[in-house]
Amino acid sequence: MFSKLHYYIRTRLAPYSKILKLIPYDASVLELGCGHGNLIEFVSTSVNHITGVDFDKRKSSYADKKFKSYNNVEIIHDDIVRFLSQANKRNYSVIILSDTLASVPFRYQEETIEKAGALLENGGVVILKIQDVEPKWKFFIVLVIVSFVYKLLRLSISSNQEFFYQSRLYYIKLLEKHGFRITDVIMNRSFSLLPTVIIKGQKQ
Ligand SMILES: C[S@@+](CC[C@H](N)C(=O)[O-])C[C@H]1O[C@@H](n2cnc3c(N)ncnc32)[C@H](O)[C@@H]1O
């Protein structure tokens, strides 16, 4: 019951359909920070294969059970920084970080982008979904949601989680610095309450 409600809320609040449109047909996808696997569930029928990684034991076990019968989904319980450091050269065509980078300490964010780039095949893409820190009033709403819904109600929060937000310009520059050409920057409409931004970068 909770899982269906969570999926319903998440698919409405997070623009999964916009992410799906950015994924080429028949892609081999890696989702870093897959949580309960809501995004995986949304895209799994449109991709060739998808691997999800999450360090939260409860969420990754839940996702692992949910996708047991899918032959194109694999769930790995691991920290993404560790996973990226140890992964062999796997040629993913798409790597997605959807609301994950904000949980990665600032000092590891650049390393995450750099190592994700190394796992992509040439011409592969990184898709970032973030909450921008501008405009400030929208970012304030993000902080309120994070503090009250997540921290106070302890809904959907991973243990000891802290948040590290950066601006969309920071991520655009970071991707460019690591050899990505920015092909799409999709921002929420101005009347929307959340400063959600989706950035797609193609490895050159
Ligand atoms: C807000 S959820 C997003 C889930 C999913 N990507 C989506 O869009 O529905 C962020 C997830 O990233 C995971 N996460 C954060 N930092 C991580 C890390 N260093 N290693 C692995 N997972 C991480 C959290 O456990 C959480 O499940």
The ligand as a Gaussian input file, in Angstrom:
#p B3LYP/6-31G(d) Opt

LIG

0 1
 C       15.840000      11.170000      -3.247000
 S       16.276000       9.489000      -3.514000
 C       16.026000       9.371000      -5.258000
 C       15.656000       7.991000      -5.689000
 C       15.510000       7.836000      -7.203000
 N       16.742000       8.218000      -7.874000
 C       14.362000       8.631000      -7.749000
 O       14.579000       9.607000      -8.471000
 O       13.207000       8.286000      -7.472000
 C       18.056000       9.551000      -3.420000
 C       18.660000       8.168000      -3.187000
 O       20.066000       8.257000      -3.295000
 C       20.626000       7.355000      -2.348000
 N       21.995000       7.782000      -2.095000
 C       22.406000       8.994000      -1.644000
 N       23.754000       9.023000      -1.533000
 C       24.188000       7.800000      -1.930000
 C       25.477000       7.207000      -2.014000
 N       26.590000       7.871000      -1.665000
 N       25.581000       5.927000      -2.437000
 C       24.462000       5.241000      -2.781000
 N       23.202000       5.735000      -2.715000
 C       23.078000       7.004000      -2.287000
 C       19.719000       7.468000      -1.138000
 O       19.803000       6.319000      -0.312000
 C       18.350000       7.607000      -1.807000
 O       17.721000       6.371000      -1.940000

